[in-house]
Amino acid sequence: ASLEFECSARQLIVQEIPLINSGEKAMSVSSKFEGDAGFAGPRDMVVPAGGSVYYPLSFKPGWTGEYVGTLTLQTSTHESNAYALRGVADEPLAESHVVITAQARGETSYRLTVPNVYAAEKSVSYNVFSDLPFVSGSPQ
């Protein structure tokens, strides 16, 4: 089986995969991911006897591009299902909407906070630009 995802970079999509246990004992299910980062889900789940649960497979790409991987779900009865995963990450969405009130021909200062999309994993430097005329600032 294969699953395909498409979303904007840094957005989250979740696909629920049904896990059904028709047995008389609880069944444990373990997951294993291989391939590109961006795909995630719980490492272990338990499906009650005669019941069902949903495995929440998520795709949250860090940046634009194509991501591929494999998810293998293995049960305590040694049955396994492998899923070929493919995700496409489009350009990121706007993080916020900024409105600056200013007087015509006057000077106004406004400090923008640019998030580190890598969180605490590594430091990053950005080149920030504007398509508006007369917008300027010094790097800090």
Backbone as a printed PyTorch tensor [residue, N CA C, xyz], in Angstrom:
tensor([[[  0.8470,  -1.1860,   0.0000],
         [  0.0000,   0.0000,   0.0000],
         [  0.8850,   1.2390,   0.0000]],

        [[  0.3640,   2.3190,  -0.5080],
         [  1.1160,   3.5720,  -0.5010],
         [  0.2140,   4.7090,  -0.0450]],

        [[  0.8240,   5.6830,   0.5880],
         [  0.1070,   6.8670,   1.0620],
         [  0.8510,   8.0970,   0.5750]],

        [[  0.1000,   9.0730,   0.0670],
         [  0.7010,  10.3150,  -0.4200],
         [  0.1170,  11.4970,   0.3320]],

        [[  1.0010,  12.4480,   0.6360],
         [  0.6310,  13.6530,   1.3730],
         [  1.0840,  14.8640,   0.5750]],

        [[  0.3600,  15.9620,   0.7210],
         [  0.8120,  17.2360,   0.1650],
         [  0.2930,  18.3480,   1.0570]],

        [[  1.2140,  19.2120,   1.4650],
         [  0.8480,  20.3550,   2.2980],
         [  1.9490,  21.3980,   2.1880]],

        [[  1.7310,  22.5340,   2.7950],
         [  2.7480,  23.5750,   2.8460],
         [  3.8020,  23.2070,   3.8810]],

        [[  5.0250,  23.6700,   3.6710],
         [  6.1030,  23.4250,   4.6250],
         [  5.6870,  23.9130,   6.0120]],

        [[  6.0830,  23.1820,   7.0260],
         [  5.8220,  23.4610,   8.4390],
         [  4.3520,  23.3130,   8.8370]],

        [[  3.5240,  22.7320,   7.9700],
         [  2.1390,  22.4360,   8.3150],
         [  2.0250,  20.9450,   8.6270]],

        [[  0.9530,  20.5410,   9.2810],
         [  0.7810,  19.1660,   9.7200],
         [ -0.4470,  18.5450,   9.0740]],

        [[ -0.2790,  17.3290,   8.5390],
         [ -1.3950,  16.5220,   8.0270],
         [ -1.3550,  15.2040,   8.7800]],

        [[ -2.5280,  14.6980,   9.1770],
         [ -2.6050,  13.4150,   9.8610],
         [ -3.5260,  12.4890,   9.0730]],

        [[ -3.0370,  11.2770,   8.7880],
         [ -3.8380,  10.2270,   8.1570],
         [ -4.0060,   9.1200,   9.1780]],

        [[ -5.2440,   8.7870,   9.5010],
         [ -5.4970,   7.7300,  10.4690],
         [ -5.6070,   6.3900,   9.7550]],

        [[ -4.8080,   5.4250,  10.1980],
         [ -4.8070,   4.0770,   9.6350],
         [ -5.5400,   3.1640,  10.6170]],

        [[ -6.6360,   2.5210,  10.1950],
         [ -7.3640,   1.6550,  11.1270],
         [ -6.5880,   0.3830,  11.4480]],

        [[ -6.5520,   0.0560,  12.7310],
         [ -5.9460,  -1.1900,  13.2110],
         [ -7.0690,  -1.9840,  13.8690]],

        [[ -7.3500,  -3.1670,  13.3570],
         [ -8.4820,  -3.9650,  13.8210],
         [ -7.9670,  -5.2700,  14.4190]],

        [[ -8.4720,  -5.5900,  15.6020],
         [ -8.1030,  -6.8240,  16.2900],
         [ -9.3600,  -7.6770,  16.4480]],

        [[ -9.4430,  -8.7510,  15.6790],
         [-10.6010,  -9.6320,  15.7890],
         [-10.3360, -10.7890,  16.7510]],

        [[ -9.1620, -10.7770,  17.3880],
         [ -8.7920, -11.8380,  18.3300],
         [ -9.4160, -11.6410,  19.7000]],

        [[ -9.1260, -12.6150,  20.5770],
         [ -9.6710, -12.5800,  21.9330],
         [ -8.7080, -11.9880,  22.9520]],

        [[ -7.5040, -11.6270,  22.5120],
         [ -6.5060, -11.0050,  23.3840],
         [ -6.0990,  -9.6570,  22.8070]],

        [[ -5.6690,  -8.7730,  23.6830],
         [ -5.1640,  -7.4700,  23.2240],
         [ -3.9630,  -7.6980,  22.3130]],

        [[ -3.8440,  -6.8490,  21.3040],
         [ -2.7620,  -6.9760,  20.3310],
         [ -1.9060,  -5.7120,  20.3700]],

        [[ -0.6040,  -5.8940,  20.5170],
         [  0.2850,  -4.7270,  20.4790],
         [  0.7930,  -4.5430,  19.0560]],

        [[  0.9740,  -3.2930,  18.6730],
         [  1.4490,  -2.9420,  17.3380],
         [  2.6320,  -2.0020,  17.5070]],

        [[  3.7490,  -2.3290,  16.8460],
         [  4.9140,  -1.4440,  16.8930],
         [  5.1630,  -0.8910,  15.4920]],

        [[  5.7250,   0.3140,  15.4430],
         [  5.9670,   0.9570,  14.1570],
         [  7.4630,   1.1850,  13.9470]],

        [[  7.8430,   1.2030,  12.6760],
         [  9.2320,   1.4840,  12.3140],
         [  9.2050,   2.3650,  11.0740]],

        [[  9.9120,   3.4880,  11.1520],
         [ 10.0110,   4.4160,  10.0210],
         [ 11.4000,   4.3270,   9.4060]],

        [[ 11.4400,   4.3760,   8.0940],
         [ 12.7020,   4.4560,   7.3630],
         [ 12.5420,   5.5350,   6.3080]],

        [[ 13.6350,   6.2250,   5.9840],
         [ 13.5850,   7.2480,   4.9380],
         [ 13.7130,   8.6430,   5.5000]],

        [[ 13.1680,   9.5950,   4.7600],
         [ 13.2950,  11.0120,   5.1020],
         [ 12.5190,  11.3610,   6.3660]],

        [[ 13.0330,  12.3590,   7.0950],
         [ 12.3120,  12.8950,   8.2450],
         [ 11.0800,  13.6300,   7.7210]],

        [[ 10.1050,  13.8080,   8.5520],
         [  8.8800,  14.4870,   8.1530],
         [  7.6680,  13.6330,   8.4610]],

        [[  7.8580,  12.3000,   8.4800],
         [  6.7840,  11.3740,   8.8190],
         [  6.9550,  10.9400,  10.2710]],

        [[  5.8310,  10.7990,  11.0010],
         [  5.9250,  10.4060,  12.4040],
         [  4.6370,   9.7260,  12.8520]],

        [[  4.7410,   9.0430,  13.9600],
         [  3.5900,   8.3900,  14.5780],
         [  4.0560,   7.7200,  15.8540]],

        [[  3.1080,   7.2350,  16.6560],
         [  3.4870,   6.5730,  17.9050],
         [  4.3260,   5.3290,  17.6460]],

        [[  5.2630,   5.0730,  18.5280],
         [  6.1310,   3.8990,  18.3860],
         [  5.3600,   2.6060,  18.6810]],

        [[  4.4980,   2.6370,  19.6830],
         [  3.7390,   1.4460,  20.0850],
         [  2.2840,   1.8110,  20.3560]],

        [[  1.3910,   0.8780,  20.0190],
         [ -0.0300,   1.0340,  20.3270],
         [ -0.5820,  -0.3220,  20.7380]],

        [[ -1.7010,  -0.3020,  21.4580],
         [ -2.3750,  -1.5380,  21.8620],
         [ -3.7990,  -1.4870,  21.3230]],

        [[ -4.1940,  -2.5850,  20.6510],
         [ -5.5540,  -2.7070,  20.1300],
         [ -6.2830,  -3.7040,  21.0270]],

        [[ -7.3750,  -3.2720,  21.6780],
         [ -8.0610,  -4.1870,  22.5970],
         [ -8.6810,  -5.3830,  21.8640]],

        [[ -8.8970,  -6.4550,  22.5870],
         [ -9.5060,  -7.6590,  22.0170],
         [-10.8600,  -7.3070,  21.4030]],

        [[-11.0750,  -7.7560,  20.1790],
         [-12.3370,  -7.5010,  19.4960],
         [-12.5810,  -6.0360,  19.1610]],

        [[-11.5520,  -5.2070,  19.2300],
         [-11.7340,  -3.7720,  19.0260],
         [-10.8700,  -3.2130,  17.9080]],

        [[-10.8870,  -1.9170,  17.8090],
         [-10.0730,  -1.2440,  16.7970],
         [ -9.6130,   0.1160,  17.3160]],

        [[ -8.5110,   0.5700,  16.7950],
         [ -7.9850,   1.9050,  17.0840],
         [ -7.4350,   2.4630,  15.7730]],

        [[ -7.1190,   3.7340,  15.7740],
         [ -6.5380,   4.3690,  14.5990],
         [ -5.0910,   4.7510,  14.8820]],

        [[ -4.2040,   4.3860,  13.9590],
         [ -2.8050,   4.7870,  14.0490],
         [ -2.6810,   6.1530,  13.3740]],

        [[ -2.3150,   7.2120,  14.1330],
         [ -2.2270,   8.5570,  13.5500],
         [ -0.8710,   8.8030,  12.8730]],

        [[ -0.8150,   8.5970,  11.5760],
         [  0.3950,   8.8440,  10.7990],
         [  0.4190,  10.3140,  10.4150]],

        [[  1.4800,  11.0180,  10.8010],
         [  1.5380,  12.4510,  10.5100],
         [  2.6730,  12.7840,   9.5520]],

        [[  2.4480,  13.8480,   8.8040],
         [  3.4590,  14.3850,   7.8860],
         [  3.5830,  15.8610,   8.1950]],

        [[  4.7790,  16.2660,   8.6290],
         [  5.0530,  17.6660,   8.9370],
         [  6.4360,  17.9960,   8.3860]],

        [[  6.4840,  18.4290,   7.1210],
         [  7.7820,  18.7120,   6.5000],
         [  8.3950,  19.9940,   7.0380]],

        [[  9.7100,  19.9720,   7.2260],
         [ 10.4110,  21.1530,   7.7130],
         [ 10.5880,  22.2220,   6.6530]],

        [[ 10.6630,  21.7880,   5.3770],
         [ 10.8740,  22.7460,   4.2900],
         [ 10.3210,  22.1700,   3.0000]],

        [[ 10.3820,  22.9420,   1.9390],
         [  9.8350,  22.5150,   0.6650],
         [ 10.6140,  21.3350,   0.0870]],

        [[  9.9410,  20.5450,  -0.7130],
         [ 10.6000,  19.4330,  -1.3800],
         [  9.7740,  18.1710,  -1.3290]],

        [[ 10.3820,  17.0800,  -1.7760],
         [  9.7250,  15.7810,  -1.7750],
         [ 10.3480,  14.9100,  -0.6960]],

        [[  9.5160,  14.2110,   0.0320],
         [  9.9420,  13.3400,   1.1230],
         [  9.4340,  11.9300,   0.8210]],

        [[ 10.2810,  10.9410,   1.0020],
         [  9.8680,   9.5500,   0.7980],
         [ 10.3090,   8.7200,   1.9920]],

        [[  9.5550,   7.6720,   2.2520],
         [  9.8940,   6.8050,   3.3660],
         [  9.0260,   5.5660,   3.3570]],

        [[  9.2150,   4.7540,   4.3870],
         [  8.4350,   3.5340,   4.5640],
         [  8.0120,   3.4400,   6.0200]],

        [[  6.7550,   3.0940,   6.2370],
         [  6.2360,   2.8060,   7.5730],
         [  5.9110,   1.3220,   7.6150]],

        [[  6.4610,   0.6180,   8.5970],
         [  6.1280,  -0.7860,   8.7960],
         [  5.4450,  -0.9200,  10.1450]],

        [[  4.2460,  -1.4940,  10.1340],
         [  3.4990,  -1.7640,  11.3620],
         [  3.5340,  -3.2710,  11.5890]],

        [[  4.0680,  -3.6860,  12.7590],
         [  4.1760,  -5.1100,  13.0690],
         [  3.3930,  -5.4010,  14.3340]],

        [[  2.5990,  -6.4750,  14.2920],
         [  1.7610,  -6.8430,  15.4290],
         [  2.4700,  -7.8650,  16.3050]],

        [[  1.9100,  -8.0710,  17.5000],
         [  2.4600,  -9.0670,  18.4220],
         [  2.2570, -10.4800,  17.8910]],

        [[  1.4150, -10.6360,  16.8530],
         [  1.2190, -11.9520,  16.2240],
         [  2.1530, -12.1120,  15.0230]],

        [[  3.1300, -11.1990,  14.8880],
         [  4.1700, -11.2160,  13.8520],
         [  3.6560, -10.9490,  12.4460]],

        [[  2.4700, -10.3870,  12.3330],
         [  1.9870,  -9.9290,  11.0370],
         [  2.5390,  -8.5290,  10.8260]],

        [[  2.8590,  -8.1820,   9.5870],
         [  3.3450,  -6.8290,   9.3400],
         [  2.7520,  -6.2740,   8.0600]],

        [[  2.5800,  -4.9730,   8.0540],
         [  2.1060,  -4.2290,   6.8910],
         [  3.0800,  -3.1030,   6.6430]],

        [[  3.5170,  -2.9720,   5.3990],
         [  4.4350,  -1.8870,   5.0260],
         [  3.7050,  -0.9050,   4.1290]],

        [[  3.9360,   0.3670,   4.3630],
         [  3.3360,   1.4430,   3.5900],
         [  4.4500,   2.2810,   2.9660]],

        [[  4.3860,   2.4550,   1.6600],
         [  5.3120,   3.3690,   0.9790],
         [  4.7560,   4.7760,   1.1770]],

        [[  5.5870,   5.6720,   1.6800],
         [  5.1590,   7.0360,   1.9980],
         [  5.7980,   8.0300,   1.0360]],

        [[  5.0090,   8.9730,   0.5720],
         [  5.5220,  10.0520,  -0.2710],
         [  4.8290,  11.3300,   0.1660]],

        [[  5.6280,  12.3510,   0.4150],
         [  5.0810,  13.6390,   0.8110],
         [  5.6850,  14.7500,  -0.0210]],

        [[  4.8690,  15.7130,  -0.3800],
         [  5.3320,  16.8840,  -1.1210],
         [  5.0340,  18.1080,  -0.2660]],

        [[  6.0670,  18.9060,  -0.0450],
         [  5.9180,  20.1240,   0.7530],
         [  6.0250,  21.3390,  -0.1620]],

        [[  4.9580,  22.1230,  -0.1980],
         [  4.9170,  23.3420,  -0.9950],
         [  5.4950,  24.5110,  -0.1950]],

        [[  5.5580,  25.6770,  -0.8250],
         [  6.0500,  26.8800,  -0.1410],
         [  5.2770,  27.0990,   1.1600]],

        [[  5.9390,  27.5720,   2.2150],
         [  5.2550,  27.7610,   3.4960],
         [  4.2180,  28.8790,   3.4290]],

        [[  3.2300,  28.7600,   4.3020],
         [  2.2040,  29.7860,   4.4220],
         [  2.7350,  30.9600,   5.2320]],

        [[  2.0720,  32.0790,   5.1360],
         [  2.4490,  33.2420,   5.9440],
         [  2.3040,  32.8930,   7.4210]],

        [[  3.2560,  33.3340,   8.2220],
         [  3.2270,  33.0640,   9.6580],
         [  2.2720,  33.9980,  10.3990]],

        [[  2.1040,  35.2160,   9.8630],
         [  1.2000,  36.1730,  10.5060],
         [  0.8840,  37.3010,   9.5330]],

        [[  0.0090,  38.1800,   9.9760],
         [ -0.3660,  39.3600,   9.1930],
         [  0.0330,  40.5810,  10.0240]],

        [[  0.8490,  41.4530,   9.4550],
         [  1.3490,  42.6160,  10.1800],
         [  0.7450,  43.8800,   9.5800]],

        [[  0.1910,  44.7240,  10.4470],
         [ -0.3260,  46.0230,  10.0220],
         [  0.4790,  47.0890,  10.7470]],

        [[  1.0870,  47.9920,   9.9830],
         [  1.8860,  49.0680,  10.5660],
         [  1.2050,  50.3900,  10.2280]],

        [[  0.8730,  51.1560,  11.2500],
         [  0.2570,  52.4610,  11.0550],
         [  1.3570,  53.5080,  11.0370]],

        [[  1.3800,  54.3200,   9.9790],
         [  2.4510,  55.3200,   9.8430],
         [  1.9080,  56.5780,   9.1790]],

        [[  2.5830,  57.6880,   9.4340],
         [  2.2730,  58.9570,   8.7810],
         [  2.9780,  58.9910,   7.4290]],

        [[  2.3220,  59.5470,   6.4270],
         [  2.9610,  59.6900,   5.1150],
         [  4.2090,  60.5560,   5.2550]],

        [[  5.2900,  60.1660,   4.6020],
         [  6.5850,  60.8390,   4.5920],
         [  7.2300,  60.9220,   5.9800]],

        [[  6.6960,  60.1650,   6.9270],
         [  7.2820,  60.1300,   8.2690],
         [  8.0850,  58.8500,   8.4470]],

        [[  8.8170,  58.7940,   9.5410],
         [  9.6220,  57.6100,   9.8250],
         [  8.9480,  56.8120,  10.9280]],

        [[  8.8500,  55.5270,  10.7360],
         [  8.2400,  54.6370,  11.7140],
         [  9.1260,  53.4160,  11.8750]],

        [[  9.2990,  52.9800,  13.1090],
         [ 10.0870,  51.7680,  13.3700],
         [  9.1550,  50.6610,  13.8230]],

        [[  9.4660,  49.4540,  13.3710],
         [  8.6980,  48.2780,  13.7800],
         [  9.6490,  47.0850,  13.7670]],

        [[  9.7250,  46.3710,  14.8560],
         [ 10.6310,  45.2260,  14.9490],
         [  9.8450,  43.9540,  14.6480]],

        [[ 10.3380,  43.1950,  13.6740],
         [  9.7370,  41.9170,  13.3210],
         [ 10.5580,  40.7860,  13.9280]],

        [[  9.8800,  39.7900,  14.4480],
         [ 10.5510,  38.6060,  14.9500],
         [ 10.4580,  37.5320,  13.8770]],

        [[ 11.6150,  37.0380,  13.4500],
         [ 11.6680,  35.9900,  12.4330],
         [ 11.9760,  34.6890,  13.1660]],

        [[ 11.0710,  33.7010,  13.0840],
         [ 11.2810,  32.4660,  13.8490],
         [ 12.3990,  31.5990,  13.2750]],

        [[ 13.0560,  30.8550,  14.1500],
         [ 14.0410,  29.8670,  13.7290],
         [ 13.2650,  28.5950,  13.4000]],

        [[ 13.1300,  28.2750,  12.1130],
         [ 12.3350,  27.1160,  11.7070],
         [ 12.9820,  25.8010,  12.0960]],

        [[ 14.2340,  25.8410,  12.5190],
         [ 14.9170,  24.6360,  12.9580],
         [ 14.8100,  24.4410,  14.4630]],

        [[ 14.0460,  25.2950,  15.1250],
         [ 13.8660,  25.2600,  16.5800],
         [ 15.2270,  25.2980,  17.2610]],

        [[ 15.4640,  24.4030,  18.1970],
         [ 16.7270,  24.4230,  18.9420],
         [ 17.7890,  23.5490,  18.2790]],

        [[ 17.4790,  22.9610,  17.1200],
         [ 18.4250,  22.0410,  16.4930],
         [ 19.7120,  22.7260,  16.0620]],

        [[ 19.6230,  23.9450,  15.5250],
         [ 20.8220,  24.6680,  15.1070],
         [ 20.4910,  26.1410,  14.9540]],

        [[ 21.5240,  26.9730,  15.0320],
         [ 21.3050,  28.3980,  14.8410],
         [ 21.2220,  28.6700,  13.3440]],

        [[ 20.6180,  29.7860,  12.9920],
         [ 20.3890,  30.0920,  11.5850],
         [ 20.4730,  31.6000,  11.3680]],

        [[ 20.9270,  31.9970,  10.1990],
         [ 20.9570,  33.4030,   9.8110],
         [ 20.0560,  33.5750,   8.5970]],

        [[ 19.2990,  34.6480,   8.5660],
         [ 18.3770,  34.9030,   7.4650],
         [ 18.7730,  36.1610,   6.7210]],

        [[ 18.5040,  36.1990,   5.4380],
         [ 18.5510,  37.4190,   4.6520],
         [ 17.1060,  37.8600,   4.4840]],

        [[ 16.7570,  38.9820,   5.0730],
         [ 15.3820,  39.4680,   5.0400],
         [ 15.3030,  40.6000,   4.0360]],

        [[ 14.2640,  40.5800,   3.2010],
         [ 14.0880,  41.6180,   2.2020],
         [ 12.6220,  41.9950,   2.1190]],

        [[ 12.3540,  43.1140,   1.4760],
         [ 10.9850,  43.5830,   1.2920],
         [ 10.8010,  44.0330,  -0.1450]],

        [[  9.6140,  43.8310,  -0.6650],
         [  9.3060,  44.3210,  -2.0000],
         [  8.6570,  45.7070,  -1.9470]],

        [[  8.6360,  46.3040,  -0.7670],
         [  8.0970,  47.6560,  -0.6060],
         [  9.2220,  48.6800,  -0.7390]],

        [[  8.9960,  49.7520,  -1.5210],
         [ 10.0370,  50.7670,  -1.6270],
         [ 10.2330,  51.5030,  -0.2890]],

        [[ 11.4160,  51.9280,  -0.0270],
         [ 11.7800,  52.7460,   1.1380],
         [ 11.7420,  51.9870,   2.4490]],

        [[ 11.7100,  50.6810,   2.4180],
         [ 11.8050,  49.8890,   3.6490],
         [ 13.2700,  49.5270,   3.8220]],

        [[ 13.7980,  49.8230,   4.9940],
         [ 15.2020,  49.5260,   5.2380],
         [ 15.4220,  49.2440,   6.7120]],

        [[ 16.6160,  48.8020,   7.0150],
         [ 16.9710,  48.5330,   8.3980],
         [ 18.3820,  48.0020,   8.4640]],

        [[ 18.9370,  48.0450,   9.6510],
         [ 20.2990,  47.5310,   9.8160],
         [ 20.2410,  46.1260,  10.3890]],

        [[ 21.1510,  45.2440,   9.9470],
         [ 21.1840,  43.8890,  10.5020],
         [ 21.5840,  43.9230,  11.9690]],

        [[ 20.9710,  43.0490,  12.7600],
         [ 21.3130,  42.9830,  14.1950],
         [ 21.5420,  41.5700,  14.5930]]])
